[in-house]
Amino acid sequence: IRINNIRCVPHQTIEDNYFTFQIVINAQSYSIISEITYFYYIRNGSVTNGGVWSENIYIQWSKIFKDQLSALNASSLDFVFKKKD
């Protein structure tokens, strides 16, 4: 995390998606496990569960997707998506 200067984005409402992406794209290796190790709490009236997303949240998602696409294009990774049977 420190070597790749990975940080949470200040004032970002939906930070975990982008943070996780940065970890995965910069990792030398990773594994997927079946155990549940992350718990996500859903609160009524929260920004992501309030039923109405503000224009600011849509702008943040757009920026996240653009940044992720740029990072993928700049990387030397060859992404192949396969369906696991």
Backbone bond lengths (Angstrom), bond angles and torsions (degrees), N, CA, C in turn:
res aa  C-N    CA-C-N  psi(-1)  N-CA   C-N-CA  omega(-1)  CA-C   N-CA-C  phi
1 I - - - 1.457 - - 1.533 109.44 -
2 R 1.314 117.23 -45.83 1.470 119.74 -179.09 1.523 111.79 -68.76
3 I 1.335 117.10 -44.61 1.474 120.71 -177.88 1.519 111.28 -59.44
4 N 1.323 117.12 -39.22 1.467 121.56 -177.99 1.529 112.65 -93.77
5 N 1.331 116.18 7.52 1.464 122.16 178.15 1.532 112.37 51.81
6 I 1.321 115.78 45.34 1.463 121.32 -179.96 1.523 108.13 -85.86
7 R 1.306 115.67 125.99 1.454 122.26 -177.63 1.526 109.61 -139.26
8 C 1.313 115.08 158.11 1.459 119.21 169.40 1.525 107.15 -72.77
9 V 1.291 116.51 147.21 1.458 121.24 -179.26 1.533 108.47 -82.65
10 P 1.330 116.85 122.28 1.476 119.00 179.89 1.523 111.78 -59.34
11 H 1.304 116.07 139.29 1.470 123.99 176.20 1.525 112.61 62.80
12 Q 1.318 117.39 21.73 1.462 121.99 178.16 1.519 108.14 -91.58
13 T 1.315 117.36 128.71 1.459 121.41 -178.74 1.525 111.39 -74.84
14 I 1.315 117.81 -39.26 1.459 122.16 -175.00 1.523 108.02 -114.68
15 E 1.320 116.13 75.01 1.457 119.85 -170.97 1.515 115.23 -87.61
16 D 1.319 119.50 -24.84 1.465 120.21 -172.33 1.522 113.39 -68.75
17 N 1.320 118.41 -32.03 1.464 121.19 178.95 1.526 110.71 -62.18
18 Y 1.312 117.01 -51.15 1.461 121.31 -177.22 1.529 111.10 -68.92
19 F 1.317 117.49 -40.63 1.461 121.60 179.18 1.529 110.44 -60.05
20 T 1.324 117.17 -47.39 1.467 121.51 179.49 1.526 110.91 -62.92
21 F 1.315 117.73 -41.40 1.456 121.65 178.07 1.531 110.31 -58.66
22 Q 1.326 117.00 -45.14 1.465 120.68 179.60 1.533 111.41 -61.60
23 I 1.312 116.92 -38.98 1.468 120.95 177.91 1.528 109.91 -63.43
24 V 1.320 117.58 -48.79 1.460 121.88 -175.94 1.526 111.49 -65.09
25 I 1.315 117.82 -44.91 1.466 119.81 -176.00 1.535 111.75 -69.39
26 N 1.322 117.84 -24.90 1.461 121.05 -179.76 1.523 113.98 -97.63
27 A 1.313 117.49 -4.76 1.463 120.45 -178.93 1.526 110.77 -73.81
28 Q 1.314 115.88 144.09 1.463 119.52 175.04 1.522 109.95 -76.36
29 S 1.306 116.76 -28.96 1.460 121.80 174.73 1.524 108.11 -161.13
30 Y 1.301 115.43 160.33 1.462 120.29 174.29 1.516 108.80 -158.80
31 S 1.322 115.05 161.15 1.461 121.70 179.20 1.517 108.80 -130.10
32 I 1.281 115.37 151.70 1.457 121.51 175.64 1.515 107.25 -104.52
33 I 1.332 115.47 129.68 1.457 120.13 -179.38 1.524 109.61 -115.69
34 S 1.295 116.47 158.02 1.458 120.18 -177.08 1.530 113.20 -87.21
35 E 1.317 117.52 -14.96 1.460 120.26 -179.26 1.524 111.13 -70.99
36 I 1.304 115.61 145.93 1.461 121.11 175.86 1.528 107.09 -85.32
37 T 1.314 116.22 117.72 1.465 120.25 -178.19 1.520 111.86 -123.60
38 Y 1.295 117.69 -0.50 1.463 122.52 -178.79 1.512 107.47 -127.49
39 F 1.302 116.44 126.40 1.452 120.99 179.89 1.524 108.74 -113.56
40 Y 1.304 115.53 129.48 1.446 122.02 -177.07 1.514 108.25 -112.56
41 Y 1.303 116.90 120.55 1.456 121.05 -178.96 1.522 110.04 -91.75
42 I 1.317 115.77 131.78 1.456 121.66 178.34 1.523 107.55 -106.22
43 R 1.311 115.11 118.53 1.459 120.58 178.68 1.519 109.42 -110.12
44 N 1.315 116.67 134.87 1.458 119.96 173.97 1.519 108.90 -62.41
45 G 1.308 116.15 134.80 1.453 120.93 178.35 1.515 114.58 84.40
46 S 1.347 117.75 1.79 1.461 119.22 178.21 1.527 109.63 -71.72
47 V 1.328 116.55 166.95 1.461 120.96 -178.28 1.519 111.24 -59.93
48 T 1.342 117.57 -43.53 1.462 119.74 -176.81 1.521 113.04 -86.11
49 N 1.314 118.06 -11.48 1.461 120.64 -179.24 1.522 111.56 -121.19
50 G 1.306 118.00 14.03 1.456 121.32 -175.86 1.513 114.28 -80.83
51 G 1.339 117.71 -5.46 1.449 120.33 178.21 1.520 113.74 90.05
52 V 1.316 117.13 -25.22 1.455 120.65 179.91 1.523 107.94 -129.81
53 W 1.307 115.57 118.78 1.465 120.09 177.83 1.518 108.40 -92.79
54 S 1.296 115.07 138.29 1.456 119.43 179.02 1.528 110.19 -78.63
55 E 1.308 115.72 164.63 1.460 120.90 176.96 1.528 109.84 -59.28
56 N 1.322 117.23 -33.77 1.463 122.16 -179.90 1.529 111.73 -60.45
57 I 1.317 117.84 -39.05 1.465 121.02 179.54 1.529 110.11 -66.96
58 Y 1.317 118.12 -41.62 1.468 120.67 177.73 1.530 111.09 -63.99
59 I 1.314 116.99 -38.28 1.467 120.78 176.94 1.527 109.73 -64.39
60 Q 1.339 117.31 -41.17 1.464 121.00 178.33 1.527 110.68 -62.50
61 W 1.326 117.96 -45.80 1.469 120.99 178.88 1.519 110.66 -60.46
62 S 1.330 117.42 -42.35 1.457 121.12 178.96 1.523 110.79 -60.07
63 K 1.327 117.01 -44.45 1.462 120.86 179.10 1.529 110.88 -65.09
64 I 1.324 117.17 -41.19 1.471 120.99 178.69 1.532 109.87 -59.36
65 F 1.328 117.76 -47.98 1.468 121.03 -178.90 1.523 111.69 -63.49
66 K 1.322 117.55 -41.39 1.465 120.99 178.32 1.526 110.35 -63.50
67 D 1.334 116.91 -44.16 1.466 121.07 178.84 1.526 111.44 -63.10
68 Q 1.332 116.33 -41.08 1.465 120.10 179.27 1.526 110.71 -64.99
69 L 1.310 117.83 -42.97 1.465 121.03 178.90 1.529 110.60 -63.43
70 S 1.310 117.53 -42.69 1.471 120.77 177.99 1.520 110.96 -62.22
71 A 1.333 116.91 -42.28 1.463 120.91 179.80 1.523 110.79 -64.62
72 L 1.324 117.67 -41.21 1.461 120.69 177.60 1.524 111.46 -64.20
73 N 1.319 116.75 -43.71 1.458 120.44 -179.74 1.526 111.81 -65.96
74 A 1.318 117.42 -32.08 1.463 121.69 -178.84 1.529 112.50 -82.30
75 S 1.315 116.78 -15.93 1.460 120.15 -176.81 1.527 110.81 -83.52
76 S 1.307 114.68 165.82 1.465 120.31 176.58 1.527 110.63 -95.43
77 L 1.310 116.06 11.10 1.464 120.10 -178.33 1.519 110.73 -75.19
78 D 1.305 115.80 142.72 1.454 122.07 175.43 1.518 106.62 -109.85
79 F 1.303 116.79 101.94 1.457 120.48 -175.74 1.536 110.46 -86.96
80 V 1.299 115.13 123.29 1.451 121.66 174.88 1.526 105.96 -126.03
81 F 1.298 116.42 121.74 1.446 120.10 179.94 1.524 108.98 -99.39
82 K 1.308 115.38 124.55 1.456 120.60 -179.31 1.517 108.67 -124.97
83 K 1.301 115.12 143.77 1.451 120.21 175.85 1.507 108.12 -83.63
84 K 1.322 116.08 127.78 1.463 119.97 179.25 1.516 108.10 -86.12
85 D 1.318 116.49 128.32 1.468 120.26 179.39 1.503 110.91 -83.09
